[in-house]
Amino acid sequence: MNIFVLIKQVPDQGSKAGVNADGTIDRAKAKRMLNPFDRFALEAALSTKRRYGGIVTAITMGPPPAVEILYEAIAHGVDGAILLSDRRLAASDTLATAYALSQTVRWAGAFDLVFCGLQTTDGDTAQVGPQLAERLKVPQITYCESFEIIEGHIQASRVIEGGTQTVKSPLPAVVTVANSAERLAYKTLRGAQRVQQLQRDEEARKQVIRTVTLDDIEAVPDRCGLKGSPTIVAATEKVGEIGGSCIIYQGRSIEGLVQDALVAIPRELVQA
Ligand SMILES: Cc1cc2nc3c(=O)[nH]c(=O)nc-3n(C[C@H](O)[C@H](O)[C@H](O)COP(=O)(O)OP(=O)(O)OC[C@H]3O[C@@H](n4cnc5c(N)ncnc54)[C@H](O)[C@@H]3O)c2cc1C
């Protein structure tokens, strides 16, 4: 099977350094991490390979430092990676992002499955996966929790309000993976060694991590970046930090723990 997994580098929410005075993210200053939701997509892609065989390629669109998450994906066992990086992509909204990613997938070749995370922790729209499926003109399964491949079809259990739904779709398809799906395992020793080797050997790196521009993937520049983005952010508002504290009580008897907690909680709250 030819499997793609789309992963995105997002600002580390634990780092406060990357927020400008107007509330926008200073992506250059923010510490960066793999979008936590994409860890589930990565596991889905790798488990598909483990169960049914095939090749997994991780794809990301972002500035050059986004290569960090491609190394991370390689350490977890993906076979190859593609970095779509081009200044003309700056200010892309989800429409432009999905267009550019769909061109990248087309450029990369025929596929059976494209896995995406459910959403990101920065843009948070959950639009890219479904838009990508539309652009690629293939069926989409969203909120997928578990799945099997049966005779050229994917049969998936997807999370819906109050339960799960089983759906079946022909391949190829785009699947967005729920965060209740299987967790990503640890990096493998082989994967970590491969990363070290790629970091030392530029020629090998170029073979495994292909960096492409809009010209390579034959994307129309006007459909990318600011020009290709009809979304306008009218205003942003800083909500500030929500205060609070948490005390963890540990012990053997529930009654004792409740007593301890009641002593610590202000009297007026206990009465309320
Ligand atoms: C007006 C405007 C300007 C913007 N300008 C910029 C900018 O200059 N730079 C910038 O970084 N962002 C910018 N953004 C944010 C950017 O549009 C979104 O982050 C991007 O479109 C993805 O949307 P999302 O984060 O909501 O992803 P979601 O739809 O929530 O993500 C779902 C899944 O899609 C996949 N995915 C999403 N994005 C990528 C990606 N880049 N690469 C690989 N897979 C991906 C992942 O699997 C992810 O889990 C801008 C947004 C707007 C509205």
The ligand as an SDF file (V2000), in Angstrom:
LIG
                    3D

 53 58  0  0  0  0  0  0  0  0999 V2000
   -5.6700   34.6700    6.9490 C   0  0  0  0  0  0  0  0  0  0  0  0
   -4.8110   33.5680    7.4590 C   0  0  0  0  0  0  0  0  0  0  0  0
   -3.4230   33.6540    7.3200 C   0  0  0  0  0  0  0  0  0  0  0  0
   -2.6020   32.6270    7.7730 C   0  0  0  0  0  0  0  0  0  0  0  0
   -1.2480   32.7290    7.6060 N   0  0  0  0  0  0  0  0  0  0  0  0
   -0.4340   31.7260    8.0050 C   0  0  0  0  0  0  0  0  0  0  0  0
    0.9840   31.8020    7.8090 C   0  0  0  0  0  0  0  0  0  0  0  0
    1.5010   32.7700    7.2760 O   0  0  0  0  0  0  0  0  0  0  0  0
    1.7500   30.7520    8.2460 N   0  0  0  0  0  0  0  0  0  0  0  0
    1.1790   29.6550    8.8350 C   0  0  0  0  0  0  0  0  0  0  0  0
    1.9070   28.7270    9.2080 O   0  0  0  0  0  0  0  0  0  0  0  0
   -0.1540   29.5650    9.0210 N   0  0  0  0  0  0  0  0  0  0  0  0
   -0.9740   30.5710    8.6300 C   0  0  0  0  0  0  0  0  0  0  0  0
   -2.3100   30.4790    8.8250 N   0  0  0  0  0  0  0  0  0  0  0  0
   -2.8170   29.2890    9.4320 C   0  0  0  0  0  0  0  0  0  0  0  0
   -3.0010   28.2610    8.3580 C   0  0  0  0  0  0  0  0  0  0  0  0
   -3.9350   28.6500    7.4220 O   0  0  0  0  0  0  0  0  0  0  0  0
   -3.5250   26.9730    8.9680 C   0  0  0  0  0  0  0  0  0  0  0  0
   -2.6910   26.6240   10.0370 O   0  0  0  0  0  0  0  0  0  0  0  0
   -3.5050   25.8570    7.9500 C   0  0  0  0  0  0  0  0  0  0  0  0
   -4.3460   26.1730    6.8950 O   0  0  0  0  0  0  0  0  0  0  0  0
   -3.9700   24.5610    8.5480 C   0  0  0  0  0  0  0  0  0  0  0  0
   -5.2170   24.7580    9.1220 O   0  0  0  0  0  0  0  0  0  0  0  0
   -5.4230   24.2250   10.5560 P   0  0  0  0  0  0  0  0  0  0  0  0
   -4.2100   24.5310   11.3470 O   0  0  0  0  0  0  0  0  0  0  0  0
   -6.7350   24.7060   11.0420 O   0  0  0  0  0  0  0  0  0  0  0  0
   -5.4350   22.6580   10.2760 O   0  0  0  0  0  0  0  0  0  0  0  0
   -6.5540   21.6090   10.5560 P   0  0  0  0  0  0  0  0  0  0  0  0
   -7.5160   21.6040    9.4320 O   0  0  0  0  0  0  0  0  0  0  0  0
   -7.0780   21.7670   11.9480 O   0  0  0  0  0  0  0  0  0  0  0  0
   -5.5990   20.3430   10.4640 O   0  0  0  0  0  0  0  0  0  0  0  0
   -6.0890   19.0330   10.1820 C   0  0  0  0  0  0  0  0  0  0  0  0
   -4.9700   18.1770    9.7130 C   0  0  0  0  0  0  0  0  0  0  0  0
   -4.5510   18.5900    8.4200 O   0  0  0  0  0  0  0  0  0  0  0  0
   -3.1410   18.3710    8.2700 C   0  0  0  0  0  0  0  0  0  0  0  0
   -2.4610   19.6470    8.0700 N   0  0  0  0  0  0  0  0  0  0  0  0
   -2.9000   20.8910    8.3440 C   0  0  0  0  0  0  0  0  0  0  0  0
   -1.9750   21.8050    7.9970 N   0  0  0  0  0  0  0  0  0  0  0  0
   -0.9180   21.1260    7.4940 C   0  0  0  0  0  0  0  0  0  0  0  0
    0.3600   21.4870    6.9850 C   0  0  0  0  0  0  0  0  0  0  0  0
    0.7600   22.7490    6.9100 N   0  0  0  0  0  0  0  0  0  0  0  0
    1.1780   20.5000    6.5650 N   0  0  0  0  0  0  0  0  0  0  0  0
    0.7970   19.2030    6.6260 C   0  0  0  0  0  0  0  0  0  0  0  0
   -0.3790   18.8010    7.1030 N   0  0  0  0  0  0  0  0  0  0  0  0
   -1.2350   19.7410    7.5330 C   0  0  0  0  0  0  0  0  0  0  0  0
   -2.6700   17.7070    9.5650 C   0  0  0  0  0  0  0  0  0  0  0  0
   -2.7880   16.3210    9.4240 O   0  0  0  0  0  0  0  0  0  0  0  0
   -3.6920   18.2140   10.5650 C   0  0  0  0  0  0  0  0  0  0  0  0
   -3.8200   17.4280   11.7030 O   0  0  0  0  0  0  0  0  0  0  0  0
   -3.1710   31.5030    8.3990 C   0  0  0  0  0  0  0  0  0  0  0  0
   -4.5590   31.4120    8.5410 C   0  0  0  0  0  0  0  0  0  0  0  0
   -5.3630   32.4350    8.0860 C   0  0  0  0  0  0  0  0  0  0  0  0
   -6.8550   32.2980    8.2640 C   0  0  0  0  0  0  0  0  0  0  0  0
  1  2  1  0
  2  3  1  0
  2 52  2  0
  3  4  2  0
  4  5  1  0
  4 50  1  0
  5  6  2  0
  6  7  1  0
  6 13  1  0
  7  8  2  0
  7  9  1  0
  9 10  1  0
 10 11  2  0
 10 12  1  0
 12 13  2  0
 13 14  1  0
 14 15  1  0
 14 50  1  0
 15 16  1  0
 16 17  1  0
 16 18  1  0
 18 19  1  0
 18 20  1  0
 20 21  1  0
 20 22  1  0
 22 23  1  0
 23 24  1  0
 24 25  2  0
 24 26  1  0
 24 27  1  0
 27 28  1  0
 28 29  2  0
 28 30  1  0
 28 31  1  0
 31 32  1  0
 32 33  1  0
 33 34  1  0
 33 48  1  0
 34 35  1  0
 35 36  1  0
 35 46  1  0
 36 37  1  0
 36 45  1  0
 37 38  2  0
 38 39  1  0
 39 40  1  0
 39 45  2  0
 40 41  1  0
 40 42  2  0
 42 43  1  0
 43 44  2  0
 44 45  1  0
 46 47  1  0
 46 48  1  0
 48 49  1  0
 50 51  2  0
 51 52  1  0
 52 53  1  0
M  END
$$$$
